[in-house]
Amino acid sequence: ALGETDRRIFPRSAVKGLQALALIETGAADRYGLTQAELALACSSHSGEPRHAETAASMLAKAGRDVTCLECGTHWPSNEQAARALAATGREPTALHNNCSGKHSGFICVACATNVDPKGYVRPDHPVQQRIKAVFEDMMSIKLPDASRGVDGCSIPTYATPLEALALAFARFGSGTKLSRDRAAAALRLREAVAGEPFMVAGSRRFDTIVMGALGTKAFTKTGAEGVYCAALPEQGLGIAIKCDDGAGRAAEAVMASLLCAYVPMTDAQRAIVAPYADKPILNWNGIETGRLRVRASSEWRVAN
C-alpha cells in the first residue's frame, strides 16, 4: 500500500473481469457455448482489430442477437492499422469496434440466458446491472450507494470505490478466498480464458496482451481509463489496484510492471519481457533519449492486510 488507499475512484474498465463473472454464474457461457476467446473478450478493452469485432459478433449471434443490440456506442478502432484498413474499404466502424463491445456482448448474453429483455441493459435499474452491482458489493465487502454512481464511457453504471476494496476484490478473484465454490470456479475459468487467449483482452502491442502472454495464469492484469490498473496474483493471493492522478496510462503500466517484477516469480525470459515496462526510455522524433519513465517508490511498497 502506498498513498491514499481509502480514496474512492471510478475503476473504469479495470473491473471487467469482475463484471464477466455473471456470464458464467448465470449459465450463459455454457448455454451459448462461449469459447475461451469469447470469455476473454468479455473481460477486454480491445483495440478493435478484426478478430475482436468478429468475436463480439459471434457472441451476439449465439444469443440470437446482432450489433444493433449493442448500447456501448461506436468509435474507430484504437489500433491504427485496423482503423486504416477499415477506412480503406470505405466502411464506417460499428459498435463491434468499440473497445467495450466484448463486455457488452457478455451483458446481452446474460440477459438472454436469464430470460430478460436486453434492451436498456446499460441502465442502473436493469436486472443485468443490478446483478453486476451485487457482484461488486460481494467481492469488495462494501455497499455501493446510488450517490456514488456515475456513468462510464461505454454508458454502463460505474461506482466510486476505495482502492483498497478494489485490491481486495482482485485478491479474491485470483485466489478464490472467501468466495463460494461456484464463484471461485467462475473466476478461475475467466483467468484461464484470458491466459489462453491474451490477444483478446487487449490487442497487438498492448501491455495486458504482452504481459499475460508471457506470464500465463501467474497474473491477471486489466487496464482502465484515467490511469487505473488492477491485477490478481493467484499464487501470492494478492490483489493490486493502482490509480495515477494524472490519468496517464503510461505511468500506471510502469507501476504495474514494477509490482509484477517484485511479487511474481519469473523466468529470465519472462522478466526480460515485463521489466522494460518499469524503466522505459522517452524518445523524441529523432530517436534521441530525452528522459526515462521510471518507478521510484518501489522500496516503500508494503502488502496491506
N, C-alpha and C positions, 0 to 999 in steps of 0.2 A: 504494500500500500504506500502511496506517495501522493500528497496533495489533498484536495477536498473530496475524500471518498464518499462522504454522505451527501454530496451535491447532487441535485436532481438534473438529469439531462434527458433529452429525447434520444433514444437509442437508434433511431432511424433503421436502416436496413441490416444493422448488425444482429438483429434478433430473428432473422428469417428462419434460422434453424429451429427456434422455439415455436414459431408460428406453424412450421411444417409438421409438428408433432400431431396435430389434429388430422392430417392427411392419412396417417397410419392408424391412429387411435379410433377413428370412426369407421375403419374398414374400407375407406375409399381407395387406398392404394391397392389393396387386394381385389376389391370388386372390379376395378378397371384395369388390373394387371399392369400397374405402372412399373416401368423398368428402373434400374439404378440411375440411368441418365436422367429420367424424368423426376425421380425423387431428388437428385442433386440439383436439378434446375429449380425445383420448388424452394430450395434454400438459397438461390442465387441472386446476385446483382450482375447480370451478364452483360456482355458487350454488344449484343445484337448481331452476332455473327450468324451465318446461315443455319448452322446446326442448332443454335439456340432457338431461333424463330421456328424452325421445323419441329423441334421437340415440344415447344409450347403448343403448337398446333396439334401435335399428336395427343397430348394430354387432353386438350379440349374435345377432340374427336372421340376419344374413348368414353367421355362422359356425354356424348351426343350433342356437343356444343361447338361453336366456332368463334372466330376472332371478334365477331360482333357482340359477344357476351362480355368481353374484357372491359373493365371500367378503370383501367390504370392510365389511360391517355396514350398519346403517340409521340414519339421523338425518333430522330435519326439514330442509327447505331453509334455507340460511342467509339467503336473500333473504326478507325479512319479507313482502312482498306475495305471493310464491309460496307461502310457508308458510300464510298466512291463507287464500289461495284454495283450497289443498288441504284445509285443515281445514274450510272452509265446505261442501265437498262431502261431508263425513263420512268421507272416506277417510284411511287412515294412510299415512305415507311408506313407500317401499320402498328397497331398496339402490340403485335407479336414482337416487334423490335424494342419495345420498352424494356428497360433493364429489370423491371419487376414483373414481366409477363409470366415467368415461371411460378412465382408466388401466387399471382392472381389466378392462374390456371389451376393451381392447387386449391385455392379457395372455392372455385367453381366446382371442382371435383367433390370437395367436402359437402357443399350444398346439395348437389345432385344425389350423392350417396346417402344423404340423410333425409331425402325427400323434401327439401326446402327449395323454394324458388330462388335461383341465384341472383335474380335482378335486385340491384341495390345492395349487393354483398359488401360494399365498402362502407355502408352506414354503420355507425356505432351500435344501433339497436338491431341490426340484422343478426340472426342466430349464429352465423359463422363468426362474426366479430365478437359476439358475446362469449362464444366458446374459446376464442383466442385469448380474450381478456382473462378468462378463468384459468387458462394455462399459465399465463404470465404471473398471476397472483399466487398460484400454487408453486411455481418454480422459484419465485423470488421471496416467498413468505412475507408478502406485503399486500396491502389493499391499494387499489388504484382508483382514487375518487374521480368522478367526472370532471371536477375542476382541474385535474392535472392533464386532461386530454387535449391534444392538438390534432391537426390534420397533416399527415405525412405527404411527401412529394408525389406519391402514387395514389393519393386520396383516401387511404385507409386511416383509421384512428391510430394515434401514437400517444404514449403516456410518459410524462416526465417521471423518471425512475432514478433512484440513487445508484451511483456507480457500484457501490458495494453489493447492492441487491442484484445487479446485472452479473457481477462476478460470481455470486453465489449460484445464480441460475445456471451459468455455464459450467461451474464445477459439478453441479448435479447432472447437467446434460452429458458431461463427459464420463462421470463415474457411476451414475445411477443411484448415488447415495440419497436416501430418504425419498426415493421415487417408488411408485407401485411397480410390480413386475412388468405390467404391460407398458407403462411409460418408459421404463428403463430399456425395454426391448425396442420400443419405437425410436428412442434416441440412438441406440446402437445401430439400428438399421439405417438411419439417416447419416450417421458418421461413416458407416461403411460405404454407403452410396456415394458420398462426396469424395472419399478416399479412392474409390474405384473409378469415378468419373470427374476428376478435378477440373477438367476443361469447362464442364457445365456450370460450375459455381461462379465463374468469373469470365475467363477467356484468354485469348492469346496475349502473352507477355504481361499478364496480371499477377499481382503478388499472391493472392489466395490460390490461384491455379498452380503457380510455380512451387509455392511452399508446400501445399498439401500433396502435390505430385511427388515432391521429394520425401516428405515425412510420412505419407500414408495416414494410418489411423493414430499416429502419435500425437497429432494436433488437428483440431478443427478450428479454423480461423475464418472470421467473417467481417468484412468491411462494412461501414455505414457512412452516410454522408456527414459533413461537418466535423471531420476529424474524430469520428467514433470508430473504435475497433474492439471486437470481442473474440475470445478464444476459449476452447475447452482443451485441457491437457489430461486425457483419461488416465494414463499411467501414474501421474502425480496426484490426481484428484483435485486439480486446481482449475479455477476459472479466472479469466483475465477480462477486465473492462478498462478501456482507455478512452479519454476524451482530450483532444488538443484544442485549446481555447481559440486558436486562430482558424480552426475549421479546415486546416490543410491536411490532406491525406498523406502527404509525403512524410510528415513528422510522425503520424500515427503508425505508418508502416515501419519506420525506423525503430520506434519504441517496441512494436510487436516483435520485430526480428531480434532485437536485443534480449527481450524476455524469453523468447523461444530458445535462443542460444544459452541463456542462463539456466533454464529449468528442464529442457528436453535433451536427454542423451542422444547424441547424433554420431553417425559415422563421419569420417573425414569428408567423404563425398557429399553428404547431406549438409554439413557445416559450410562447405565451400559454396553451396547454393544459397543458404539462408543468411550467413553472416555479412555478406557485402551490403545487404539492405540496411544494416545498422551503422554503416560508415560509408556513405556514398559521396563521390565527388560531384561538385556542381560545375558544369562546363558551360562556357559561352559558345556562341555560334561558330567560333573558330576552333572549338575543341580544347580550349585552354582552361585549365582548372582554376576557378575563381574562388573556391571555398569548398567546404565539406559539410554534409549533413550528418551529424554525429550525436549519439546519445551520451549525455554526460552524467546523468543522475543514477546510473545503474547500481552504483555502490550503496545507494540509500534505500533501495527497494527492500521491503520485507514482506513476508507472507502474512496476510491478515487472518485472524481467527474468525 
